[in-house]
Each structure stands twice: as structure tokens, then as C-alpha cells.
Amino acid sequence: MGQHNIMVKICVGTACFVQGGADLLLYEDFLDPSLLRICTIEGTSCLHCCKTDDQQLRAPFVEINGVVHANVTPKRLIELLREAQHA
């Protein structure tokens, strides 16, 4: 099982912040302690993903180990981190 450090950047630019990024910043309230121990999570001013023409890609954006994910909810963040944990 991969017990490596997972690097997570939560976008807190205006669009992401108001569309759910603020909720993601409360990650300590909903993430399992086992995930918290292997993650480095930080807010970042902008991931520059808002300007895409793809209507499927909407805020909030989160980058996990260099891969950007759109429409991230707290539930989806947990799923993504579990996937990264076992990668």
C-alpha cells in the first residue's frame, strides 16, 4: 500500500472559493486521520483553470500530485485522495 506523501493544492481563487473551495479548506473536519497523515494540503491563490471553454470543467479545482481535478466536493476529495493513496 502506498504510504507516500500526497501533495494537494486547493484553489482559493474567487471562483473556486465561492463555488465550494471554502468548504474544501475545512478538510480537517471531514478527512480520515489516516489520510491527513500522508497528505500535504495547502491553499493556493489560483490554479488558472477557470478560463477553459469546456463547460464540464468548473470550480472548485484541486491539484493532487500535479493533476488538476474539477468540480471537487468534500466527498470527491476523499475519493481522489484514496485513489492517490493506492497509486
DSSP file (Angstrom, degrees, kcal/mol; ACC not computed):
  #  RESIDUE AA STRUCTURE BP1 BP2  ACC     N-H-->O    O-->H-N    N-H-->O    O-->H-N    TCO  KAPPA ALPHA  PHI   PSI    X-CA   Y-CA   Z-CA
    1    1 A M              0   0    0      0, 0.0     2,-0.7     0, 0.0    85,-0.1   0.000 360.0 360.0 360.0 134.1    0.0    0.0    0.0
    2    2 A G        +     0   0    0     83,-0.5    85,-0.1     1,-0.1     0, 0.0  -0.566 360.0 173.5 -74.2 110.6    1.4    3.4   -0.9
    3    3 A Q        +     0   0    0     -2,-0.7    -1,-0.1    83,-0.1     2,-0.1  -0.171  36.0 131.5-105.8  38.7    2.2    5.4    2.2
    4    4 A H        -     0   0    0     81,-0.3     2,-0.5     1,-0.1    -2,-0.0  -0.334  67.8 -86.9 -85.7 169.8    3.8    8.2    0.3
    5    5 A N        -     0   0    0     -2,-0.1     2,-0.6    34,-0.1    34,-0.2  -0.661  37.4-150.2 -81.2 127.3    3.2   11.9    0.7
    6    6 A I  E     -a   39   0A   0     32,-3.4    34,-3.0    -2,-0.5     2,-0.6  -0.873   8.2-145.0 -99.7 122.3    0.3   13.2   -1.4
    7    7 A M  E     -a   40   0A   0     -2,-0.6    58,-3.1    32,-0.2     2,-0.4  -0.787  21.5-177.5 -91.9 122.4    0.6   16.8   -2.5
    8    8 A V  E     -aB  41  64A   0     32,-3.1    34,-2.0    -2,-0.6     2,-0.5  -0.976  12.6-171.8-126.4 129.9   -2.7   18.7   -2.6
    9    9 A K  E     -aB  42  63A   0     54,-2.8    54,-2.7    -2,-0.4     2,-0.6  -0.983   8.7-159.7-120.3 121.9   -3.4   22.2   -3.7
   10   10 A I  E     -aB  43  62A   0     32,-2.8    34,-2.5    -2,-0.5     2,-0.3  -0.887  21.1-128.1-100.7 121.2   -6.9   23.6   -3.1
   11   11 A C  E     +a   44   0A   0     50,-2.1    34,-0.2    -2,-0.6    50,-0.1  -0.511  27.5 177.8 -70.7 130.4   -7.6   26.6   -5.3
   12   12 A V        +     0   0    0     32,-2.9    33,-0.1    -2,-0.3    -1,-0.1   0.029  32.6 134.1-121.2  24.2   -8.9   29.6   -3.3
   13   13 A G  S  > S-     0   0    0     31,-0.3     4,-3.3     1,-0.1     5,-0.3  -0.255  76.4 -91.9 -62.3 165.8   -9.2   32.0   -6.1
   14   14 A T  H  > S+     0   0    0      1,-0.2     4,-2.3     2,-0.2     5,-0.2   0.895 124.3  44.7 -52.8 -52.2  -12.5   33.9   -6.1
   15   15 A A  H  > S+     0   0    0      1,-0.2     4,-1.4     2,-0.2    -1,-0.2   0.929 118.5  43.1 -61.6 -46.1  -14.5   31.5   -8.4
   16   16 A C  H  4>S+     0   0    0      1,-0.2     5,-3.7     2,-0.2     6,-0.4   0.912 112.1  54.0 -66.5 -41.9  -13.2   28.4   -6.6
   17   17 A F  I ><>S+     0   0    0     -4,-3.3     5,-1.5     4,-0.3     3,-0.9   0.929 113.9  39.8 -59.6 -47.0  -13.7   29.9   -3.1
   18   18 A V  I 3<5S+     0   0    0     -4,-2.3    -1,-0.2    -5,-0.3    -2,-0.2   0.709 113.1  56.0 -79.4 -18.1  -17.3   30.8   -3.6
   19   19 A Q  I 3<5S-     0   0    0     -4,-1.4    -1,-0.2    -5,-0.2    -2,-0.2   0.188 138.5 -62.3-100.1  18.1  -18.2   27.6   -5.5
   20   20 A G  I <>5S+     0   0    0     -3,-0.9     4,-1.7    -4,-0.2     3,-0.4   0.275 104.5 110.2 128.2 -11.5  -17.0   25.2   -2.8
   21   21 A G  I  ><S+     0   0    0     -5,-3.7     4,-1.5     1,-0.2    -4,-0.3   0.848  79.3  59.6 -61.4 -33.1  -13.3   25.8   -2.3
   22   22 A A  H  4<S+     0   0    0     -5,-1.5     4,-0.3    -6,-0.4    -1,-0.2   0.893 104.4  50.2 -61.9 -39.1  -14.0   27.3    1.1
   23   23 A D  H >4 S+     0   0    0     -3,-0.4     3,-1.4    -6,-0.3    -1,-0.2   0.881 106.5  55.4 -65.8 -37.8  -15.6   24.1    2.2
   24   24 A L  H >< S+     0   0    0     -4,-1.7     3,-1.2     1,-0.3    -1,-0.2   0.803  95.6  66.1 -66.3 -28.2  -12.6   22.1    1.0
   25   25 A L  T 3< S+     0   0    0     -4,-1.5     3,-0.4     1,-0.3    -1,-0.3   0.657  90.1  66.2 -67.5 -13.3  -10.4   24.2    3.2
   26   26 A L  T X>  +     0   0    0     -3,-1.4     3,-2.6    -4,-0.3     4,-0.5   0.018  64.8 133.1 -91.2  27.1  -12.2   22.6    6.1
   27   27 A Y  H X>  +     0   0    0     -3,-1.2     4,-2.4     1,-0.3     3,-1.1   0.762  59.1  66.3 -53.1 -31.6  -10.6   19.3    5.1
   28   28 A E  H 34 S+     0   0    0     -3,-0.4    -1,-0.3     1,-0.3    -2,-0.1   0.747  96.7  58.1 -64.3 -21.0   -9.5   18.5    8.7
   29   29 A D  H <4 S+     0   0    0     -3,-2.6    -1,-0.3     1,-0.1    -2,-0.2   0.730 120.9  21.8 -79.4 -22.6  -13.2   18.3    9.6
   30   30 A F  H << S+     0   0    0     -3,-1.1     2,-0.3    -4,-0.5    -2,-0.2   0.529  97.6  96.4-125.9  -7.6  -14.0   15.5    7.1
   31   31 A L  S  < S-     0   0    0     -4,-2.4    47,-0.0     1,-0.1     5,-0.0  -0.686  76.7-112.9 -88.6 139.7  -10.8   13.7    6.2
   32   32 A D    >>  -     0   0    0     -2,-0.3     4,-2.0     1,-0.1     3,-1.2  -0.408  26.1-120.4 -62.3 139.4   -9.9   10.5    8.0
   33   33 A P  H 3> S+     0   0    0      0, 0.0     4,-1.8     0, 0.0    -1,-0.1   0.803 112.7  62.3 -55.0 -30.4   -6.8   10.9   10.1
   34   34 A S  H 3> S+     0   0    0      1,-0.2     4,-0.5     2,-0.2    -2,-0.0   0.858 107.2  44.0 -65.7 -33.3   -5.0    8.2    8.1
   35   35 A L  H X> S+     0   0    0     -3,-1.2     3,-0.9     2,-0.2     4,-0.6   0.879 108.9  56.8 -74.9 -39.4   -5.3   10.4    5.0
   36   36 A L  H >< S+     0   0    0     -4,-2.0     3,-0.8     1,-0.2    -2,-0.2   0.862 101.5  58.2 -59.5 -35.3   -4.3   13.5    6.9
   37   37 A R  H 3< S+     0   0    0     -4,-1.8    -1,-0.2     1,-0.2    -2,-0.2   0.776 112.4  38.3 -67.5 -26.0   -1.0   11.9    7.9
   38   38 A I  H << S+     0   0    0     -3,-0.9   -32,-3.4    -4,-0.5     2,-0.4   0.345 104.1  83.5-109.1   7.2    0.1   11.2    4.3
   39   39 A C  E <<  -a    6   0A   0     -3,-0.8     2,-0.6    -4,-0.6   -32,-0.2  -0.884  55.2-158.6-113.9 142.2   -1.2   14.5    2.7
   40   40 A T  E     -a    7   0A   0    -34,-3.0   -32,-3.1    -2,-0.4     2,-0.5  -0.973  26.6-175.1-110.1 111.9    0.4   17.9    2.5
   41   41 A I  E     +a    8   0A   0     -2,-0.6     2,-0.3   -34,-0.2   -32,-0.2  -0.920   9.4 162.3-116.8 131.6   -2.6   20.2    1.8
   42   42 A E  E     -a    9   0A   0    -34,-2.0   -32,-2.8    -2,-0.5     2,-0.3  -0.986  35.8-117.4-143.7 153.4   -2.4   23.9    1.1
   43   43 A G  E     -a   10   0A   0     -2,-0.3     2,-0.4   -34,-0.2   -32,-0.2  -0.664  28.7-161.2 -84.4 146.8   -4.5   26.6   -0.4
   44   44 A T  E     -a   11   0A   0    -34,-2.5   -32,-2.9    -2,-0.3   -31,-0.3  -0.984  24.6-125.7-131.6 144.6   -3.2   28.3   -3.5
   45   45 A S  S    S-     0   0    0     -2,-0.4     2,-0.3     1,-0.2   -31,-0.1   0.811  86.9 -15.6 -62.4 -31.9   -4.3   31.6   -4.9
   46   46 A C        -     0   0    0    -34,-0.1    -1,-0.2   -33,-0.1   -36,-0.0  -0.884  37.5-160.6-171.0 139.4   -5.2   30.2   -8.3
   47   47 A L        -     0   0    0     -2,-0.3    -1,-0.1    -3,-0.2    -2,-0.1   0.374  46.5-126.8-100.4   0.6   -4.7   27.2  -10.4
   48   48 A H  S    S+     0   0    0      1,-0.1     3,-0.0     2,-0.0    -2,-0.0   0.854  74.2 120.5  58.9  40.8   -5.6   29.1  -13.6
   49   49 A C    >   +     0   0    0      1,-0.1     3,-1.1     2,-0.1    -1,-0.1   0.496  45.8  84.5-108.7  -7.4   -8.2   26.6  -14.7
   50   50 A C  T 3  S+     0   0    0      1,-0.3    -1,-0.1     8,-0.0     9,-0.1   0.724  78.1  67.7 -69.7 -22.0  -11.3   28.9  -14.8
   51   51 A K  T 3  S+     0   0    0     -3,-0.0    -1,-0.3     2,-0.0     2,-0.1   0.252  71.8 121.2 -89.1  15.0  -10.6   30.2  -18.2
   52   52 A T    <   -     0   0    0     -3,-1.1    -3,-0.0     5,-0.1    -4,-0.0  -0.447  60.5-141.9 -75.6 150.9  -11.3   27.0  -20.0
   53   53 A D  S    S+     0   0    0     -2,-0.1     2,-0.7     3,-0.0    -1,-0.1   0.553  72.6 107.2 -85.6  -9.3  -14.0   26.8  -22.7
   54   54 A D    >   -     0   0    0      1,-0.2     3,-1.2     2,-0.1    -2,-0.1  -0.606  58.1-159.3 -75.2 113.4  -15.0   23.3  -21.5
   55   55 A Q  T 3  S+     0   0    0     -2,-0.7    -1,-0.2     1,-0.3    -2,-0.0   0.668  87.7  65.0 -69.0 -16.2  -18.3   23.7  -19.7
   56   56 A Q  T 3  S+     0   0    0      1,-0.1     2,-1.0     2,-0.0    -1,-0.3   0.739  87.7  76.1 -76.5 -23.2  -17.7   20.4  -17.9
   57   57 A L    <   +     0   0    0     -3,-1.2     2,-0.3    13,-0.1    -5,-0.1  -0.777  66.4 155.3 -95.5 102.5  -14.7   21.8  -16.0
   58   58 A R        -     0   0    0     -2,-1.0    13,-3.1     2,-0.1    14,-0.2  -0.875  33.7 -52.5-128.0 159.0  -16.0   24.0  -13.3
   59   59 A A  S    S+     0   0    0     -2,-0.3     2,-0.1    11,-0.2    11,-0.1  -0.284  91.4  65.5 -66.0 154.2  -14.8   25.3  -10.0
   60   60 A P        -     0   0    0      0, 0.0    12,-2.2     0, 0.0     2,-0.4   0.472  67.7-169.8 -85.1 150.4  -13.6   24.4   -7.4
   61   61 A F        -     0   0    0      9,-0.2   -50,-2.1    10,-0.2     2,-0.4  -0.824   6.4-173.8-106.3 143.3  -10.4   23.0   -8.7
   62   62 A V  E     -BC  10  69A   0      7,-2.3     7,-3.1    -2,-0.4     2,-0.5  -0.999  13.9-147.6-135.9 136.6   -7.9   20.9   -6.8
   63   63 A E  E     -BC   9  68A   0    -54,-2.7   -54,-2.8    -2,-0.4     2,-0.5  -0.921  14.5-174.1-105.2 125.7   -4.5   19.7   -7.8
   64   64 A I  E >  S-BC   8  67A   0      3,-2.8     3,-1.9    -2,-0.5   -56,-0.2  -0.970  73.5 -23.0-122.8 116.6   -3.3   16.3   -6.5
   65   65 A N  T 3  S-     0   0    0    -58,-3.1    -1,-0.1    -2,-0.5   -57,-0.1   0.875 129.6 -47.9  49.6  42.7    0.2   15.3   -7.2
   66   66 A G  T 3  S+     0   0    0    -59,-0.3     2,-0.5     1,-0.2    -1,-0.3   0.363 115.5 112.3  86.7  -4.4    0.3   17.6  -10.2
   67   67 A V  E <   -C   64   0A   0     -3,-1.9    -3,-2.8     2,-0.0     2,-0.4  -0.900  60.0-139.7-106.1 126.4   -3.1   16.5  -11.7
   68   68 A V  E     -C   63   0A   0     -2,-0.5     2,-0.4    -5,-0.2    -5,-0.2  -0.678  16.3-166.8 -88.9 135.5   -5.9   19.1  -11.7
   69   69 A H  E     -C   62   0A   0     -7,-3.1    -7,-2.3    -2,-0.4     3,-0.3  -0.953   6.7-149.3-121.2 140.7   -9.4   17.9  -10.9
   70   70 A A  S    S+     0   0    0     -2,-0.4   -11,-0.2    -9,-0.2    -9,-0.2  -0.622  70.7  24.4-105.7 164.9  -12.6   20.0  -11.4
   71   71 A N  S    S-     0   0    0    -13,-3.1     2,-0.4    -2,-0.2    -1,-0.2   0.844  79.2-179.9  55.0  40.2  -15.9   20.1   -9.6
   72   72 A V        -     0   0    0    -12,-2.2    -1,-0.2    -3,-0.3   -48,-0.1  -0.603   9.3-179.1 -83.0 126.8  -14.4   18.8   -6.4
   73   73 A T     >  -     0   0    0     -2,-0.4     4,-2.7     1,-0.1     5,-0.2  -0.667  46.2 -99.0-108.2 168.4  -16.6   18.4   -3.4
   74   74 A P  H  > S+     0   0    0      0, 0.0     4,-1.9     0, 0.0     5,-0.1   0.916 126.7  49.7 -55.1 -42.0  -15.5   17.1    0.0
   75   75 A K  H  > S+     0   0    0      1,-0.2     4,-1.9     2,-0.2     5,-0.1   0.922 112.0  47.1 -62.8 -44.0  -16.8   13.6   -0.9
   76   76 A R  H  > S+     0   0    0      1,-0.2     4,-2.8     2,-0.2    -1,-0.2   0.865 107.4  57.2 -66.8 -36.0  -14.9   13.7   -4.2
   77   77 A L  H  X S+     0   0    0     -4,-2.7     4,-2.4     2,-0.2    -1,-0.2   0.918 106.3  49.7 -60.1 -43.5  -11.8   14.9   -2.5
   78   78 A I  H  X S+     0   0    0     -4,-1.9     4,-2.3     2,-0.2    -1,-0.2   0.931 111.5  49.0 -60.4 -45.7  -11.8   11.9   -0.2
   79   79 A E  H  X S+     0   0    0     -4,-1.9     4,-2.2     1,-0.2    -2,-0.2   0.926 112.1  48.2 -59.8 -45.9  -12.3    9.6   -3.3
   80   80 A L  H  X S+     0   0    0     -4,-2.8     4,-2.3     1,-0.2    -1,-0.2   0.880 111.6  49.4 -63.7 -39.0   -9.4   11.3   -5.1
   81   81 A L  H  X S+     0   0    0     -4,-2.4     4,-2.2     2,-0.2    -1,-0.2   0.880 109.4  51.4 -70.0 -37.5   -7.1   11.0   -2.1
   82   82 A R  H  X S+     0   0    0     -4,-2.3     4,-1.5     2,-0.2    -2,-0.2   0.910 110.5  49.8 -64.2 -40.9   -7.9    7.3   -1.6
   83   83 A E  H  < S+     0   0    0     -4,-2.2     4,-0.4     1,-0.2     3,-0.3   0.930 112.5  46.7 -61.6 -44.7   -7.1    6.7   -5.3
   84   84 A A  H >< S+     0   0    0     -4,-2.3     3,-0.8     1,-0.2    -2,-0.2   0.848 107.1  58.8 -65.3 -34.2   -3.8    8.6   -4.9
   85   85 A Q  H 3< S+     0   0    0     -4,-2.2   -83,-0.5     1,-0.2   -81,-0.3   0.861 112.2  39.1 -62.8 -36.5   -3.0    6.7   -1.7
   86   86 A H  T 3<        0   0    0     -4,-1.5    -1,-0.2    -3,-0.3    -2,-0.2   0.361 360.0 360.0 -98.7   5.3   -3.2    3.4   -3.5
   87   87 A A    <         0   0    0     -3,-0.8    -1,-0.2    -4,-0.4    -2,-0.1   0.481 360.0 360.0 -78.1 360.0   -1.4    4.6   -6.7
